[in-house]
Amino acid sequence: MQVQLSDDVVLDSRRAVWLPRQRTLVLADFFFGLGAARRRRFDPLPATPQQEIWERVLGLLADYDPEQVALLGDLKPSQGTLEGEEAEELRTVFRKLKGPGRTLIQVVGHPERSLGPVLAGTGVQPVEQARIGPLTLIHRRRIFVYPRHDPFHGFWINGGVHPLFAVPGLGPSGEPDWLRLPAFLYTGFALVMPPFVSYAQGFEVIQADRLPRQARAWTLLADRLSPLDLPELPPVPDHLRTLARPPRRGREEPKADE
């Protein structure tokens, strides 16, 4: 399913953005190739089937036939220092995404942390931002509502914040309940993308009353994009505004006082 945001930008329910005038496919937080790390240690995140990820990727490449693919964010934690099996997984993904005659760019928040010997021969040079026609691609945690261009032109596409909205609904027995749904968020100044892998959802629910008046959002559920009526969205209960982050490996949870 597609939503035409403008002549330059198309939202795809497969968690991608298509830039038709620039023939560029944009994916945020691809996070592919985590398999090698998970085979060596326990990981609390569910293992997203690689087949499902590649089905979406290959479908997008076949449907749009892009001349360029833009990745927002690293494909693996500590991308620049990978070795062995994980390094080969990363290089394999880069090769598949580039394909014959296709350009691949990677935009990250800290390019110096993503560079390393593992990228030698891939033709990929991580950058902090990339201009694509009238648009600027970034991957940052906080700058997404009022970005500034000098001189001003277009808007930013950001993959560093994972938009998450709490939407009222009904529970299994018909009782009032809430759903937390990933979304595309357009603020009038920036388009904020959901992560390409479903398990990388955000931990902070977007508060609609804090967004600019012209903001628009489309929630993702299965293969559908549904417009969200932001002015009519009720306030989110305090206990739903943030999701608990899983504890970092190697750190013990504080013990309750006895």
Buried (B, 14 or more C-beta within 10 A) or exposed (E): EEBEBBEBBBBBBBBBBBBBEBBBBBBBBBBBBBEBBEEEEEEEEEEBEEEEBEEBBEEBBEBBEBEBBBBBBBBBEEBBBBEEBBBBBBBEBBEBBBEEEBBBBBBBBEBEBBBBEBBEEBEBEBBBBBEBEBBBBBBBEEBBBEBEEEEEEBBBBBBBBBBBBBBEEEEEEEEEEBEBBBBBBBBBBBBBBBBBBBEBBBEEBBEBEEBEEEBBBBBBEEEEBBEBEBEEBEEBEEEEEEEEEEEEEEEEEEEEEE
